[in-house]
Amino acid sequence: MSTRFVLKDHVNESRLVNDRLIFAAIFAGILFAVLMARLAILQVIEHEHFDVLSNKNRVDIEPLPPQRGLIYDRNGVVLAENIPTFSLELIPEKVVTLDNTLSELAVLFSLSIEDVAKIEKTIKQQRRFRHVVIRHRLTEQEVAIFSANRHRFPGVDVVGRLIRHYPHGALFAHTVGYVGRINEKDQSLIDEKNYKGTLQIGKTGVEKYYEDLLHGQVGYQQVETNVQGRVVRELNNEASVSGQALFLNLDIQLQRVAAEALGEYNGAIVAMDPKTGGVLAMVSKPDFDPNLFVTGISRKDYSVLRDSIDRPLFDRTLRGHYPPGSTLKPFVALAGLELGIVKKSTKTYCPGWYTLPGKEHRYRCWKSHGHGRVDLKQSLAQSCDVYYYDLANVLGIDRLHQFLDLFSFGRRSGVDVPSESRGLSPSSEWKRSARNQVWYPGETLISGIGQGFNQTTPVQLAYATSMLAMRGINTLPQVARGSRLDAGSELNLTPVKRGDSLPIVSNENWQVVVDSMIEVTSGQRGTAKSVGKGLPFKVAGKTGTAQVFGIKQDEKYDAETLAKKLHDHALFIAFAPAENPEFVVVVVAENGGSGSKTAAPMARKMIDQYFGVIVDE
């Protein structure tokens, strides 16, 4: 029986082809639907987004950094200004190959390996959209060289900027301070939007304290660019708001006299108006040129300042800790009067030394053969140590500490300059908590003459002297006098800041102390009697000599055999006129020896300058 062989199945083949055609049609339909949906999304829903991205190829938004506010002294003399300059800058996100760009720029502008490393470090620390300065203060020749090669460096350009300049150099270095490059720490504290395009920020002094007022508000401009990134035209802009001009209480002439008076001595001079708290002079020496820091100080220059044994970067007015020495005695005397320990007529015998009951150790007076019997006025005028050993012993350290606390000893004055230190006014509780030790009676004696653990800053001492001069009226020291929005607006004066008045109601006690301080500068046996000569008013003052190191019981201080760094510090405090104070001055001359011979004449120069006293040569 034969079987039938089928060569071709047309029915099945036709069905298979039809199935494939249907599947292809459905798949194509789905793809077409997806494509149409995507087109709809792009053209309708996301049209605005892609339109912005498209415009970014030709439209750019550039920040307009504000002009930093100027700083003036009380007479309108410029202390900090902005000067025009050109700088070479790059924006990392716009640079194609960063390593190659820096290498070629290093050849073109003779950049050192250190310079390139510093630039690379800055780029890593900052956002990629921020400007990074490659070279400050370009010369005309350097600007021309880059202009001829600009096509080789996308993302790099010459930018005209205003940079900070301090026309008086070191004279106001510590108080006015300086600006410097914004670093990683600064970025964590600032409003990045408001600092776009800004390269510098206040680092120290008034520049830092009043940063918000001086900086201003950033502006923006919308510009059209070509394919090379060059600006073709400006489309829109929002102007920046310049920082406010700041006027200080500082007087440039007083500041200059203070710096000249210190001469070769390291130390500090602070002068203020006790009625308003206005700080009239604030000098710390040695000093430095703040212009070195504006565009970035070199490692070599910074090492010289940092490693100097004299520490020129250290602001002695705010952070220098000095034993107040005998300048503390007027406050101790007032404590004795107010607490009823002594009266104006109370006398103490000074044989040249003092011993505690039952003890043999002698606490010496600066006058080895003694002052004899002295009352309170004589004790201040002649600076008798024995009188204050005895008074401090009766007061006790804790009562003395509580009274001195009224004058803010051991506390910050609140002056409007950053980094102020506290100083130290010791007590038994302080020693127990800080050193886990008991307080000894002998420590109370030396605290009574401003030695031992006592530490004060020149600003703190000026603040306390101001309260003494004003009979307890507490006016905080203030460097800033006021601010002004622009040249056509009025000066907005900074309000006078007052604390609680001191709870001392006896005007007689105040007067006894003031009269005793007048005796210091005018009396025949006053330790600074030369200060009051030739003046049409009375000066209340007090000399001070603070030991740098301790002297054994059987040793004698001999300045001629000691290195200068071991000489005593010389101090002087004063206010004038004594009965209607307008001027307070504090002088600290490190290793100056005698307060009467070194510090007091410096204060007299300040008084002469402030009151316009003409001194006969």
C-alpha positions in Angstrom: 0.0 0.0 0.0 1.4 3.4 -1.0 1.6 6.5 1.3 0.9 10.1 0.2 3.8 12.6 0.6 2.8 16.3 1.2 5.5 18.7 -0.1 4.0 22.0 1.2 1.3 23.0 3.8 -0.1 26.2 2.5 -2.7 26.5 5.2 -0.2 26.3 8.2 2.3 28.5 6.5 -0.3 31.2 5.8 -1.5 31.1 9.4 2.2 31.4 10.6 2.8 34.4 8.4 -0.4 36.1 9.4 0.5 35.6 13.1 3.9 37.2 12.6 2.4 40.1 10.7 -0.1 40.7 13.5 2.6 40.5 16.2 4.8 42.9 14.2 2.0 45.3 13.7 1.1 45.3 17.4 4.7 45.7 18.4 5.1 48.6 16.0 1.9 50.1 17.4 3.2 49.9 20.9 6.6 51.4 19.9 4.7 54.2 18.1 2.5 54.8 21.1 5.5 55.0 23.4 7.3 57.4 21.0 4.3 59.6 20.8 3.9 59.6 24.6 7.5 60.5 25.0 7.2 63.3 22.5 4.1 64.6 24.3 6.0 64.5 27.6 9.0 66.3 26.1 7.0 69.0 24.2 4.2 69.6 26.7 5.0 68.5 30.2 8.8 69.0 30.3 9.0 71.7 27.7 10.0 74.4 30.2 12.8 72.2 31.8 14.4 71.5 28.5 13.9 75.0 27.3 16.0 76.2 30.3 18.7 73.6 29.6 18.8 74.7 26.0 19.1 78.4 27.1 22.0 77.5 29.4 24.0 76.8 26.3 23.8 80.5 25.5 22.5 82.1 28.7 24.4 82.2 31.9 23.8 83.7 35.4 26.7 85.4 37.0 26.9 86.7 40.6 27.6 90.4 41.2 29.6 90.4 44.5 28.8 93.5 46.6 31.4 96.1 47.4 32.7 95.8 51.0 31.9 98.7 53.3 34.7 101.0 54.1 36.0 101.5 57.7 36.7 105.0 59.0 38.1 106.4 62.3 36.0 108.9 64.3 37.3 111.8 62.2 36.5 110.3 58.8 40.0 109.0 58.0 39.9 105.8 56.0 41.3 102.8 57.8 40.1 100.1 55.4 39.4 100.7 51.7 38.9 98.8 48.4 41.3 99.2 45.6 40.8 98.0 41.9 43.0 95.2 40.6 43.0 92.4 38.0 43.2 88.7 38.9 43.5 85.5 37.0 40.7 83.2 38.0 39.2 79.8 37.0 35.9 78.1 37.6 36.7 74.3 38.0 33.4 73.1 36.6 34.1 75.0 33.3 37.7 73.7 32.9 37.9 70.7 30.5 41.2 69.2 31.8 42.3 70.7 35.1 45.8 69.2 35.3 46.7 70.2 31.8 45.3 73.7 32.3 47.3 74.3 35.5 50.5 72.9 34.0 50.2 75.3 31.0 49.3 78.3 33.2 52.3 77.5 35.4 54.6 77.8 32.4 52.8 80.9 31.1 52.9 82.8 34.5 56.0 81.2 36.1 54.0 79.6 38.9 56.0 77.6 41.4 55.2 74.0 42.5 54.1 75.5 45.8 51.7 77.9 44.0 50.2 75.1 42.0 49.8 72.9 45.1 48.0 75.7 46.9 45.6 76.2 43.9 44.9 72.5 43.8 44.2 72.5 47.5 41.8 75.4 47.2 40.0 73.7 44.4 39.4 70.6 46.5 38.2 72.6 49.5 35.7 74.8 47.5 32.6 74.1 45.4 33.3 73.5 41.8 31.2 76.5 40.7 33.3 79.0 42.9 36.0 81.2 41.4 39.5 80.2 42.3 42.2 82.8 42.1 45.4 81.7 40.3 47.3 85.1 40.4 46.4 88.3 42.2 47.3 91.8 41.1 48.2 91.1 37.5 50.4 93.5 35.7 49.4 95.0 32.3 51.9 92.8 30.6 50.4 89.7 32.3 46.9 90.7 31.3 48.1 91.1 27.6 49.9 87.7 27.7 46.7 85.9 28.8 44.5 87.8 26.4 46.6 86.5 23.5 46.3 82.9 24.8 42.8 83.0 26.2 41.4 80.6 23.6 43.6 77.8 25.1 42.0 78.1 28.5 38.2 77.6 28.7 37.0 78.3 32.2 39.9 80.7 32.9 39.6 84.5 32.7 41.0 87.8 33.8 38.6 89.4 36.3 38.6 92.9 37.6 37.9 93.1 41.3 38.2 95.4 44.3 40.5 94.0 47.0 40.9 95.2 50.6 43.7 97.6 51.4 44.8 99.0 54.8 46.5 102.4 54.0 47.9 102.7 57.5 49.5 99.3 57.6 50.4 97.9 61.0 48.9 100.8 63.0 45.4 99.2 63.3 46.4 95.7 62.5 44.9 94.1 65.6 41.8 96.2 66.2 40.5 96.7 62.6 41.9 93.3 61.7 42.0 92.0 58.1 40.2 90.0 55.5 41.4 86.8 53.9 40.4 84.1 51.5 37.3 82.1 52.3 38.3 78.6 53.4 36.5 75.4 54.2 35.8 76.5 57.8 34.3 79.8 56.6 32.1 78.0 54.1 30.4 75.9 56.8 29.4 79.2 58.5 28.4 81.5 55.7 25.3 81.8 53.4 26.7 80.4 50.2 24.2 82.2 48.1 25.1 85.6 49.5 28.8 84.9 49.1 28.8 83.8 45.5 31.5 85.6 43.7 33.1 86.8 46.9 36.6 85.6 47.6 37.3 87.2 51.0 35.8 87.4 54.4 36.7 89.1 57.7 39.2 87.0 59.7 40.1 89.1 62.7 39.2 92.3 64.6 36.4 94.6 63.5 36.5 93.1 60.0 35.3 89.8 61.5 33.0 91.1 64.2 31.0 93.3 61.8 31.2 90.9 58.8 27.5 90.9 58.2 27.3 94.7 58.1 30.4 95.2 56.0 29.7 92.4 53.4 26.4 93.6 51.8 24.1 91.6 49.6 25.1 89.7 46.4 23.4 90.6 43.0 23.0 88.7 39.8 23.2 89.3 36.1 21.8 87.2 33.3 24.0 87.3 30.2 24.0 85.7 26.7 27.2 83.9 25.8 28.7 82.5 22.6 30.0 79.0 22.1 33.4 80.0 23.6 31.7 81.3 26.7 32.3 85.0 26.0 29.6 87.4 27.1 27.6 88.7 24.1 25.0 90.8 25.8 23.4 91.4 29.2 19.8 90.2 29.4 18.8 91.1 32.9 20.3 92.0 36.3 19.6 92.5 39.9 22.1 95.0 41.4 24.2 94.0 44.5 23.8 96.0 47.7 27.1 97.4 49.0 28.1 96.8 52.6 27.6 99.7 55.0 30.4 102.1 55.9 31.6 101.6 59.5 32.8 104.5 61.6 34.9 103.7 64.7 35.5 105.5 67.9 39.2 105.1 67.3 41.2 108.3 66.7 44.1 107.9 64.3 46.2 110.6 66.1 45.7 109.0 69.5 46.5 105.6 67.9 49.7 106.9 66.4 50.8 108.6 69.6 50.2 105.3 71.5 52.2 103.3 69.1 55.1 105.9 69.2 54.9 106.1 73.0 55.4 102.3 73.4 58.5 102.6 71.1 60.6 99.5 71.4 58.6 98.0 74.2 56.2 95.2 73.6 52.9 95.8 75.3 49.5 97.5 75.0 47.8 100.9 75.4 44.0 101.3 75.6 42.2 104.6 75.9 38.5 105.1 76.1 35.8 107.7 76.9 34.3 106.6 80.2 31.0 108.4 79.6 30.2 106.7 76.3 32.4 103.6 76.4 34.0 104.6 73.1 37.4 103.0 72.6 39.6 105.9 71.4 42.9 104.0 71.0 43.8 100.3 71.1 47.4 99.4 70.4 49.2 96.1 70.7 52.9 95.8 70.0 54.7 94.3 68.2 52.4 94.5 65.2 52.3 93.4 61.6 51.2 94.5 58.1 47.6 93.2 57.6 47.9 93.7 53.8 50.0 90.6 53.7 46.9 88.4 54.5 44.4 90.0 52.1 45.4 87.9 49.0 47.0 85.1 50.9 50.3 85.3 52.8 53.2 83.2 51.7 54.5 80.4 53.9 57.8 82.1 54.4 56.2 85.4 55.6 53.7 83.6 57.8 56.4 81.5 59.4 58.4 84.7 60.3 55.3 86.1 62.1 54.2 82.8 63.7 57.6 81.8 64.9 58.7 85.2 66.2 59.5 85.1 69.9 57.7 88.5 70.3 54.4 87.0 68.9 53.3 90.0 66.7 50.1 88.2 65.7 49.0 88.0 69.4 46.6 90.8 70.4 47.8 91.9 73.8 45.0 94.3 74.3 42.4 91.5 74.3 44.3 88.4 75.1 47.5 89.5 77.0 47.3 88.3 80.6 49.2 90.5 83.0 49.3 90.7 86.8 47.7 94.1 87.5 50.2 94.8 90.2 49.7 98.0 92.2 47.1 99.3 89.7 44.7 97.0 91.6 45.2 98.9 94.9 42.6 101.6 94.3 40.0 98.8 93.9 41.2 97.0 97.0 41.2 100.3 98.9 37.6 100.9 97.9 36.7 97.4 99.0 38.2 98.1 102.4 36.2 101.4 102.7 32.9 100.0 101.5 33.1 96.9 103.7 34.1 98.9 106.8 37.5 97.4 107.2 39.3 100.8 107.0 38.5 104.5 107.1 40.2 107.4 105.4 42.2 108.0 108.6 43.2 104.3 109.3 46.9 104.0 109.5 49.2 101.0 109.1 52.9 100.8 110.1 55.2 99.8 107.3 58.7 98.6 108.3 59.4 97.4 104.8 57.9 93.9 105.3 54.8 92.1 106.7 54.4 88.8 108.4 51.3 86.8 109.2 50.6 86.1 112.9 52.7 83.2 114.1 54.7 83.0 110.9 58.3 84.1 110.2 58.1 84.5 106.4 58.4 88.2 105.4 56.3 89.6 102.6 58.4 92.5 101.4 57.4 96.0 100.5 58.9 97.5 97.3 60.6 100.1 99.6 63.0 98.0 101.6 63.3 100.4 104.6 59.6 100.9 104.7 57.1 103.9 104.6 56.5 104.3 108.3 52.9 105.0 109.4 50.7 105.6 106.4 47.0 106.3 106.0 44.9 105.3 102.9 45.8 108.3 100.8 49.5 108.0 101.5 49.3 104.2 100.9 48.1 104.8 97.4 50.2 107.8 96.7 53.4 106.0 97.7 52.1 102.5 96.7 52.8 100.9 100.1 52.6 97.1 99.8 52.4 96.5 103.5 49.2 98.5 103.8 47.5 96.3 101.3 49.0 93.1 102.7 47.2 93.9 105.9 44.0 95.0 104.3 43.8 91.9 102.1 44.4 89.7 105.1 41.5 91.2 107.0 39.2 91.1 103.9 40.0 87.5 103.0 40.3 86.3 99.4 36.6 85.5 98.9 35.3 88.9 100.0 38.0 90.5 97.9 37.1 88.4 94.9 33.4 89.2 95.3 34.1 93.0 95.4 36.5 92.9 92.4 33.9 90.9 90.5 31.7 94.1 90.5 34.4 95.7 88.3 34.4 92.7 86.0 37.9 91.5 86.9 38.2 87.9 85.7 35.4 88.4 83.1 35.2 89.6 79.6 34.4 93.3 79.1 32.1 92.7 76.1 34.1 94.9 73.8 33.0 94.5 70.1 36.2 92.8 68.9 36.4 89.0 68.8 38.7 86.7 70.8 38.7 88.6 74.1 40.1 86.6 77.0 38.7 86.5 80.5 41.7 87.1 82.7 41.5 85.7 86.2 40.4 87.0 89.6 41.2 84.2 92.0 39.1 82.8 94.9 39.4 79.8 97.2 36.6 78.1 95.2 38.5 78.7 91.9 41.7 77.1 93.3 39.8 74.2 94.6 38.0 73.5 91.3 40.8 74.4 88.9 43.8 73.0 90.8 42.3 70.7 93.5 44.2 72.7 96.1 43.4 74.7 99.2 43.9 78.4 99.4 46.7 79.7 101.6 46.7 82.9 103.6 49.9 84.1 102.0 48.3 83.9 98.6 45.6 86.4 99.9 48.4 88.9 100.8 50.0 88.9 97.3 46.5 89.0 95.7 46.0 92.3 97.6 48.8 93.9 95.6 47.7 92.5 92.3 50.2 89.7 92.1 49.9 85.9 92.5 47.2 84.3 90.5 45.7 87.7 89.4 45.6 88.1 85.6 44.0 90.9 83.7 43.9 92.1 80.1 44.5 95.8 79.2 40.9 96.1 77.9 39.5 94.7 81.1 41.7 97.0 83.2 40.5 100.0 81.1 36.9 98.9 81.6 37.4 98.6 85.4 39.2 102.0 85.5 36.3 103.6 83.6 33.8 102.3 86.2 36.0 103.7 88.9 36.3 107.1 87.2 32.5 107.3 86.7 31.8 106.3 90.4 30.1 103.0 89.5 28.3 103.9 86.2 28.9 100.8 84.1 29.4 101.6 80.4 30.7 98.8 78.2 33.7 99.5 75.9 32.6 100.0 72.2 34.9 100.3 69.2 32.2 101.0 66.6 30.7 104.5 66.7 28.1 104.0 64.0 27.4 102.9 60.4 26.1 104.5 57.2 24.2 102.9 54.3 25.7 105.2 51.7 27.4 108.6 51.3 24.0 110.4 51.2 22.5 108.9 54.3 22.9 109.9 58.0 25.2 108.1 60.4 23.3 105.5 62.4 25.0 105.8 65.8 25.7 102.6 67.8 23.7 102.7 71.1 25.7 103.2 74.3 25.7 99.9 76.1 25.3 100.0 79.9 25.4 97.3 82.5 24.1 97.5 86.0 25.6 100.3 88.1 27.8 99.2 91.0 26.0 98.9 94.3 28.2 101.4 96.1 26.2 104.2 97.5 28.7 106.1 99.6 30.0 109.0 97.5 32.5 109.7 100.2 34.2 106.4 99.6 34.5 107.1 95.9 35.9 110.5 96.7 38.5 109.2 99.1 39.9 106.8 96.4 39.8 109.5 93.7 41.6 112.0 95.9 44.2 109.4 96.7 44.8 108.7 93.0 45.2 112.5 92.4 47.9 112.4 95.1 49.7 109.8 93.0 50.1 112.3 90.1 50.2 115.6 92.0 51.5 114.9 95.5 55.1 115.6 96.6 55.6 111.9 97.3 53.4 110.5 94.6 54.9 107.7 92.5 53.8 109.5 89.2 54.0 113.1 90.3 55.4 114.1 86.9 52.2 113.2 85.1 50.2 116.0 86.6 52.7 118.8 86.0 51.7 121.7 83.8 48.1 120.6 83.3 45.1 122.8 83.8 43.2 120.0 85.5 43.8 117.1 87.9 44.7 113.6 86.8 43.8 110.5 88.9 46.3 107.7 88.3 48.0 104.7 89.8 51.3 103.1 88.9 51.9 99.4 88.9 54.9 97.1 88.7 54.2 93.4 88.0 56.8 90.7 88.7 57.6 88.3 85.8 59.2 85.7 88.1 59.3 85.0 91.8 62.2 86.1 94.1 63.3 84.0 97.0 63.1 85.3 100.6 66.9 86.0 100.8 67.3 87.4 97.3 67.1 90.9 95.9 65.7 92.1 92.6 68.5 93.6 90.5 67.4 94.6 87.0 71.0 95.2 85.8 71.9 91.5 86.2 68.7 90.2 84.7 67.9 89.5 81.0 65.4 92.0 79.7 62.7 89.3 79.4 62.9 88.9 83.2 62.4 92.6 84.0 59.1 93.6 85.7 56.2 94.8 83.6 55.4 98.5 83.9 51.7 99.5 84.3 49.8 102.7 84.7 46.1 103.6 84.8 44.6 107.1 84.8 41.5 109.2 84.1 41.2 112.9 83.5 39.9 115.4 84.5 39.7 113.7 87.8 36.4 115.3 88.9 34.7 115.1 85.5 36.3 112.2 83.6 36.4 112.4 79.8 39.5 110.2 79.2 40.7 106.9 80.6 44.1 105.4 79.6 45.8 102.1 80.5 49.4 101.4 79.7 51.2 98.0 79.9 54.9 98.0 78.9 56.3 94.5 79.0 59.6 94.3 80.9 59.5 98.0 81.3 60.6 97.9 84.9 59.0 100.8 86.8 55.5 101.9 86.2 56.4 105.4 87.3 59.4 105.8 85.0 58.2 103.9 82.0 54.4 103.6 81.8 53.3 106.9 83.4 55.2 109.1 80.8 53.5 107.1 78.0 50.1 107.9 79.5 51.0 111.6 79.8 51.7 111.7 76.1 48.2 110.3 75.5 46.6 112.8 77.8 48.5 115.7 76.1 47.3 114.5 72.7 43.7 114.1 73.7 43.3 117.4 75.5 45.6 119.3 73.1 48.1 120.2 75.7 51.2 122.0 74.2 54.3 120.8 76.0 57.3 123.1 76.2 60.5 121.5 75.0 
